[in-house]
Amino acid sequence: MSKIETIHKHRLIEETAALWLVKLDDRPLSDEEKAELGQWLENHKHRDVFLALAKLWGQLDSLGQLAEFAPLTNHKQASSPTWQLAGMALCLVLGLAFMLYQPSDGDYQQLASTNIGEIQQLQLPDGSRVNINTNTVLEVRYQNHERAIYLNRGEANFSVAHETERPFVVYVGQQRVVALGTRFNIRHGAGHSELIVTEGRVAVEAATASADSPARQQVAAGQQLRLGQLSNPVIEAPAARTEQRLAWQRGMLAFNGQALAEAVAEINRYSAKRIIINDPE
């Protein structure tokens, strides 16, 4: 095997490990994901890189849930070259670069991130386009049956290419948004998550929807929905407010009648230097 092939294979291992760490840091794994990760970690090279990245990531204590199917802590520590390569991979993640690999059988996976104050545009292989706002982490997982996006943190605007056989689904917390040939925006934060549809329509349902799950909600162009509970009402999104909310795609922030505290909170999303109001009155 050539040195180039060896480096390429190691890079794929690093990127896959980084994808799993971002997912672990954001939410509990499903049983299916645990099984998939456990199988991947059976390879000692995968496990060495994963442990090295986990320690650099600072989240090793939170990985105890994996012990039931992957005895990580008893394995030997990664060698010095592995640590160096893992450190480089983590710098790519924390430097918010785009990491891409293409497994066989037509699957496609990508991790995309932005720094505070950074905006990126992501072009997907099916022709869909994602505009990614400040301080955002999302994961792309395309498979034969579904085009899945996991919005782990932040805000993104989706322009979706129509494919009858593979639905385009954005997972946000405990819900999923199914695109029905559309363009829409999702902002996912600790306080609440908001969906605005600007073209077409989407369906919102539980992330683990089944026949017994509550009925999905339909949100059409010109409407918005506060995500979190399927009982939340769909309301109209005035054009002026929508244009203001999506001004970030043009590199702008727009305000009209907002309270000072609300405006400052929005500005703080785009800068590492925080503005503090001593007297909100």
Contacts in CASP RR format, 6 or more apart in sequence:
PFRMAT RR
TARGET T0000
AUTHOR 0000-0000-0000
METHOD contacts of the structure
MODEL  1
MSKIETIHKHRLIEETAALWLVKLDDRPLSDEEKAELGQWLENHKHRDVF
LALAKLWGQLDSLGQLAEFAPLTNHKQASSPTWQLAGMALCLVLGLAFML
YQPSDGDYQQLASTNIGEIQQLQLPDGSRVNINTNTVLEVRYQNHERAIY
LNRGEANFSVAHETERPFVVYVGQQRVVALGTRFNIRHGAGHSELIVTEG
RVAVEAATASADSPARQQVAAGQQLRLGQLSNPVIEAPAARTEQRLAWQR
GMLAFNGQALAEAVAEINRYSAKRIIINDPE
10 49 0 8 1.000
10 85 0 8 1.000
11 89 0 8 1.000
11 101 0 8 1.000
12 101 0 8 1.000
13 45 0 8 1.000
13 46 0 8 1.000
13 49 0 8 1.000
14 49 0 8 1.000
14 53 0 8 1.000
14 85 0 8 1.000
14 86 0 8 1.000
14 88 0 8 1.000
14 89 0 8 1.000
15 89 0 8 1.000
15 99 0 8 1.000
15 100 0 8 1.000
15 101 0 8 1.000
15 111 0 8 1.000
16 40 0 8 1.000
16 46 0 8 1.000
16 101 0 8 1.000
17 46 0 8 1.000
17 49 0 8 1.000
17 50 0 8 1.000
17 53 0 8 1.000
17 86 0 8 1.000
17 89 0 8 1.000
18 53 0 8 1.000
18 89 0 8 1.000
18 90 0 8 1.000
18 92 0 8 1.000
18 93 0 8 1.000
18 99 0 8 1.000
18 111 0 8 1.000
19 99 0 8 1.000
19 109 0 8 1.000
19 111 0 8 1.000
19 139 0 8 1.000
20 37 0 8 1.000
20 40 0 8 1.000
20 50 0 8 1.000
21 50 0 8 1.000
21 53 0 8 1.000
21 54 0 8 1.000
21 57 0 8 1.000
21 59 0 8 1.000
21 93 0 8 1.000
22 93 0 8 1.000
22 111 0 8 1.000
22 137 0 8 1.000
22 139 0 8 1.000
22 152 0 8 1.000
23 29 0 8 1.000
23 33 0 8 1.000
23 139 0 8 1.000
23 150 0 8 1.000
23 152 0 8 1.000
24 59 0 8 1.000
24 62 0 8 1.000
24 63 0 8 1.000
25 57 0 8 1.000
25 59 0 8 1.000
25 62 0 8 1.000
26 137 0 8 1.000
26 150 0 8 1.000
26 152 0 8 1.000
26 153 0 8 1.000
27 152 0 8 1.000
27 173 0 8 1.000
28 65 0 8 1.000
29 37 0 8 1.000
29 65 0 8 1.000
34 65 0 8 1.000
34 66 0 8 1.000
34 68 0 8 1.000
34 69 0 8 1.000
35 69 0 8 1.000
37 66 0 8 1.000
37 70 0 8 1.000
38 66 0 8 1.000
38 69 0 8 1.000
38 70 0 8 1.000
40 46 0 8 1.000
41 47 0 8 1.000
41 50 0 8 1.000
41 66 0 8 1.000
41 70 0 8 1.000
41 72 0 8 1.000
42 70 0 8 1.000
44 75 0 8 1.000
47 70 0 8 1.000
47 72 0 8 1.000
47 75 0 8 1.000
48 75 0 8 1.000
48 76 0 8 1.000
48 77 0 8 1.000
48 78 0 8 1.000
48 79 0 8 1.000
48 82 0 8 1.000
49 78 0 8 1.000
49 82 0 8 1.000
49 85 0 8 1.000
49 86 0 8 1.000
49 89 0 8 1.000
50 72 0 8 1.000
51 60 0 8 1.000
51 72 0 8 1.000
51 75 0 8 1.000
51 77 0 8 1.000
51 78 0 8 1.000
52 78 0 8 1.000
52 82 0 8 1.000
52 83 0 8 1.000
52 86 0 8 1.000
52 87 0 8 1.000
53 86 0 8 1.000
53 87 0 8 1.000
53 89 0 8 1.000
53 90 0 8 1.000
54 60 0 8 1.000
54 63 0 8 1.000
56 86 0 8 1.000
56 87 0 8 1.000
56 90 0 8 1.000
57 90 0 8 1.000
63 72 0 8 1.000
66 72 0 8 1.000
67 73 0 8 1.000
78 86 0 8 1.000
92 99 0 8 1.000
93 99 0 8 1.000
93 111 0 8 1.000
93 113 0 8 1.000
95 113 0 8 1.000
95 115 0 8 1.000
96 113 0 8 1.000
96 114 0 8 1.000
96 115 0 8 1.000
96 118 0 8 1.000
97 113 0 8 1.000
98 110 0 8 1.000
98 111 0 8 1.000
98 112 0 8 1.000
98 120 0 8 1.000
98 122 0 8 1.000
99 110 0 8 1.000
99 111 0 8 1.000
100 109 0 8 1.000
100 110 0 8 1.000
101 109 0 8 1.000
101 110 0 8 1.000
102 108 0 8 1.000
102 109 0 8 1.000
103 109 0 8 1.000
105 144 0 8 1.000
106 142 0 8 1.000
106 144 0 8 1.000
107 141 0 8 1.000
107 142 0 8 1.000
107 143 0 8 1.000
107 144 0 8 1.000
108 124 0 8 1.000
108 125 0 8 1.000
108 140 0 8 1.000
108 141 0 8 1.000
108 142 0 8 1.000
109 139 0 8 1.000
109 140 0 8 1.000
109 141 0 8 1.000
109 142 0 8 1.000
110 122 0 8 1.000
110 139 0 8 1.000
110 140 0 8 1.000
111 137 0 8 1.000
111 138 0 8 1.000
111 139 0 8 1.000
111 140 0 8 1.000
112 120 0 8 1.000
112 122 0 8 1.000
112 130 0 8 1.000
112 132 0 8 1.000
112 136 0 8 1.000
112 137 0 8 1.000
112 138 0 8 1.000
112 139 0 8 1.000
112 140 0 8 1.000
113 136 0 8 1.000
113 137 0 8 1.000
113 138 0 8 1.000
114 120 0 8 1.000
114 132 0 8 1.000
114 133 0 8 1.000
114 134 0 8 1.000
114 135 0 8 1.000
114 136 0 8 1.000
115 134 0 8 1.000
115 135 0 8 1.000
116 134 0 8 1.000
116 135 0 8 1.000
116 269 0 8 1.000
116 270 0 8 1.000
116 271 0 8 1.000
116 272 0 8 1.000
117 134 0 8 1.000
117 135 0 8 1.000
117 269 0 8 1.000
117 270 0 8 1.000
117 271 0 8 1.000
118 134 0 8 1.000
119 131 0 8 1.000
119 132 0 8 1.000
119 133 0 8 1.000
119 134 0 8 1.000
119 248 0 8 1.000
119 249 0 8 1.000
119 251 0 8 1.000
120 131 0 8 1.000
120 132 0 8 1.000
121 129 0 8 1.000
121 130 0 8 1.000
121 131 0 8 1.000
121 132 0 8 1.000
122 129 0 8 1.000
122 130 0 8 1.000
122 131 0 8 1.000
122 132 0 8 1.000
122 140 0 8 1.000
123 129 0 8 1.000
124 130 0 8 1.000
124 140 0 8 1.000
124 142 0 8 1.000
124 147 0 8 1.000
124 161 0 8 1.000
125 142 0 8 1.000
126 142 0 8 1.000
126 147 0 8 1.000
126 161 0 8 1.000
126 163 0 8 1.000
126 166 0 8 1.000
127 161 0 8 1.000
128 147 0 8 1.000
128 158 0 8 1.000
128 159 0 8 1.000
128 160 0 8 1.000
128 161 0 8 1.000
128 168 0 8 1.000
129 158 0 8 1.000
129 159 0 8 1.000
130 138 0 8 1.000
130 149 0 8 1.000
130 156 0 8 1.000
130 157 0 8 1.000
130 158 0 8 1.000
130 159 0 8 1.000
131 156 0 8 1.000
131 157 0 8 1.000
131 159 0 8 1.000
131 249 0 8 1.000
132 138 0 8 1.000
132 155 0 8 1.000
132 156 0 8 1.000
133 154 0 8 1.000
133 155 0 8 1.000
133 156 0 8 1.000
133 157 0 8 1.000
133 187 0 8 1.000
133 248 0 8 1.000
133 249 0 8 1.000
134 154 0 8 1.000
134 155 0 8 1.000
134 248 0 8 1.000
134 269 0 8 1.000
134 270 0 8 1.000
135 153 0 8 1.000
135 154 0 8 1.000
135 269 0 8 1.000
136 151 0 8 1.000
136 153 0 8 1.000
136 154 0 8 1.000
136 155 0 8 1.000
136 156 0 8 1.000
137 152 0 8 1.000
137 153 0 8 1.000
137 154 0 8 1.000
138 149 0 8 1.000
138 150 0 8 1.000
138 151 0 8 1.000
138 152 0 8 1.000
138 156 0 8 1.000
139 149 0 8 1.000
139 150 0 8 1.000
139 152 0 8 1.000
140 148 0 8 1.000
140 149 0 8 1.000
141 148 0 8 1.000
141 149 0 8 1.000
141 150 0 8 1.000
142 148 0 8 1.000
142 166 0 8 1.000
144 166 0 8 1.000
145 166 0 8 1.000
146 166 0 8 1.000
146 167 0 8 1.000
146 169 0 8 1.000
147 163 0 8 1.000
147 166 0 8 1.000
147 167 0 8 1.000
147 168 0 8 1.000
147 169 0 8 1.000
148 169 0 8 1.000
148 170 0 8 1.000
148 171 0 8 1.000
149 156 0 8 1.000
149 158 0 8 1.000
149 168 0 8 1.000
149 169 0 8 1.000
149 170 0 8 1.000
149 171 0 8 1.000
150 170 0 8 1.000
150 171 0 8 1.000
151 170 0 8 1.000
151 171 0 8 1.000
151 172 0 8 1.000
151 186 0 8 1.000
151 188 0 8 1.000
152 188 0 8 1.000
153 188 0 8 1.000
153 189 0 8 1.000
154 187 0 8 1.000
154 188 0 8 1.000
154 189 0 8 1.000
155 185 0 8 1.000
155 186 0 8 1.000
155 187 0 8 1.000
155 188 0 8 1.000
155 248 0 8 1.000
156 185 0 8 1.000
156 186 0 8 1.000
157 183 0 8 1.000
157 184 0 8 1.000
157 185 0 8 1.000
157 246 0 8 1.000
157 249 0 8 1.000
158 168 0 8 1.000
158 170 0 8 1.000
158 179 0 8 1.000
158 182 0 8 1.000
158 183 0 8 1.000
158 184 0 8 1.000
158 185 0 8 1.000
158 186 0 8 1.000
159 183 0 8 1.000
160 168 0 8 1.000
160 179 0 8 1.000
160 181 0 8 1.000
160 182 0 8 1.000
160 183 0 8 1.000
161 168 0 8 1.000
162 181 0 8 1.000
167 178 0 8 1.000
167 179 0 8 1.000
168 178 0 8 1.000
168 179 0 8 1.000
168 181 0 8 1.000
169 176 0 8 1.000
169 177 0 8 1.000
169 178 0 8 1.000
169 179 0 8 1.000
170 176 0 8 1.000
170 177 0 8 1.000
170 179 0 8 1.000
170 186 0 8 1.000
171 207 0 8 1.000
172 186 0 8 1.000
172 188 0 8 1.000
172 193 0 8 1.000
172 227 0 8 1.000
173 188 0 8 1.000
173 193 0 8 1.000
173 207 0 8 1.000
173 227 0 8 1.000
173 228 0 8 1.000
174 206 0 8 1.000
174 207 0 8 1.000
174 228 0 8 1.000
175 204 0 8 1.000
175 205 0 8 1.000
175 206 0 8 1.000
175 207 0 8 1.000
175 227 0 8 1.000
175 228 0 8 1.000
175 230 0 8 1.000
176 204 0 8 1.000
176 205 0 8 1.000
176 206 0 8 1.000
176 207 0 8 1.000
176 209 0 8 1.000
177 184 0 8 1.000
177 186 0 8 1.000
177 195 0 8 1.000
177 202 0 8 1.000
177 203 0 8 1.000
177 204 0 8 1.000
177 227 0 8 1.000
178 202 0 8 1.000
178 203 0 8 1.000
178 204 0 8 1.000
178 205 0 8 1.000
178 216 0 8 1.000
179 202 0 8 1.000
180 200 0 8 1.000
180 201 0 8 1.000
180 202 0 8 1.000
180 203 0 8 1.000
181 199 0 8 1.000
181 200 0 8 1.000
181 201 0 8 1.000
182 197 0 8 1.000
182 199 0 8 1.000
182 200 0 8 1.000
182 201 0 8 1.000
182 202 0 8 1.000
182 221 0 8 1.000
183 197 0 8 1.000
183 198 0 8 1.000
183 199 0 8 1.000
183 200 0 8 1.000
184 195 0 8 1.000
184 196 0 8 1.000
184 197 0 8 1.000
184 198 0 8 1.000
184 199 0 8 1.000
184 202 0 8 1.000
184 219 0 8 1.000
185 195 0 8 1.000
185 196 0 8 1.000
185 198 0 8 1.000
185 245 0 8 1.000
185 246 0 8 1.000
186 193 0 8 1.000
186 194 0 8 1.000
186 195 0 8 1.000
186 227 0 8 1.000
187 193 0 8 1.000
187 194 0 8 1.000
188 227 0 8 1.000
192 226 0 8 1.000
192 227 0 8 1.000
192 228 0 8 1.000
193 226 0 8 1.000
193 227 0 8 1.000
193 228 0 8 1.000
194 224 0 8 1.000
194 225 0 8 1.000
194 226 0 8 1.000
194 227 0 8 1.000
195 202 0 8 1.000
195 204 0 8 1.000
195 219 0 8 1.000
195 224 0 8 1.000
195 225 0 8 1.000
195 226 0 8 1.000
195 227 0 8 1.000
196 222 0 8 1.000
196 223 0 8 1.000
196 224 0 8 1.000
196 237 0 8 1.000
196 242 0 8 1.000
196 245 0 8 1.000
196 246 0 8 1.000
197 219 0 8 1.000
197 220 0 8 1.000
197 221 0 8 1.000
197 222 0 8 1.000
197 223 0 8 1.000
197 224 0 8 1.000
197 237 0 8 1.000
198 221 0 8 1.000
198 222 0 8 1.000
198 242 0 8 1.000
198 246 0 8 1.000
199 221 0 8 1.000
200 220 0 8 1.000
200 221 0 8 1.000
201 218 0 8 1.000
201 219 0 8 1.000
201 220 0 8 1.000
201 221 0 8 1.000
202 218 0 8 1.000
202 219 0 8 1.000
203 216 0 8 1.000
203 217 0 8 1.000
203 218 0 8 1.000
203 219 0 8 1.000
204 216 0 8 1.000
204 217 0 8 1.000
204 218 0 8 1.000
204 219 0 8 1.000
204 225 0 8 1.000
204 227 0 8 1.000
204 230 0 8 1.000
205 213 0 8 1.000
205 214 0 8 1.000
205 215 0 8 1.000
205 216 0 8 1.000
205 217 0 8 1.000
205 230 0 8 1.000
206 213 0 8 1.000
206 214 0 8 1.000
206 230 0 8 1.000
209 216 0 8 1.000
214 230 0 8 1.000
214 231 0 8 1.000
215 230 0 8 1.000
216 230 0 8 1.000
217 225 0 8 1.000
217 230 0 8 1.000
217 234 0 8 1.000
218 234 0 8 1.000
219 225 0 8 1.000
219 234 0 8 1.000
222 236 0 8 1.000
222 237 0 8 1.000
222 239 0 8 1.000
222 242 0 8 1.000
223 234 0 8 1.000
223 235 0 8 1.000
223 236 0 8 1.000
223 237 0 8 1.000
224 234 0 8 1.000
224 235 0 8 1.000
224 236 0 8 1.000
224 237 0 8 1.000
224 242 0 8 1.000
225 232 0 8 1.000
225 233 0 8 1.000
225 234 0 8 1.000
225 235 0 8 1.000
226 232 0 8 1.000
240 256 0 8 1.000
243 254 0 8 1.000
244 254 0 8 1.000
244 255 0 8 1.000
244 256 0 8 1.000
247 253 0 8 1.000
247 254 0 8 1.000
253 266 0 8 1.000
253 267 0 8 1.000
253 270 0 8 1.000
255 263 0 8 1.000
255 266 0 8 1.000
258 266 0 8 1.000
260 277 0 8 1.000
260 280 0 8 1.000
261 277 0 8 1.000
261 280 0 8 1.000
264 275 0 8 1.000
264 277 0 8 1.000
267 275 0 8 1.000
268 274 0 8 1.000
268 275 0 8 1.000
END
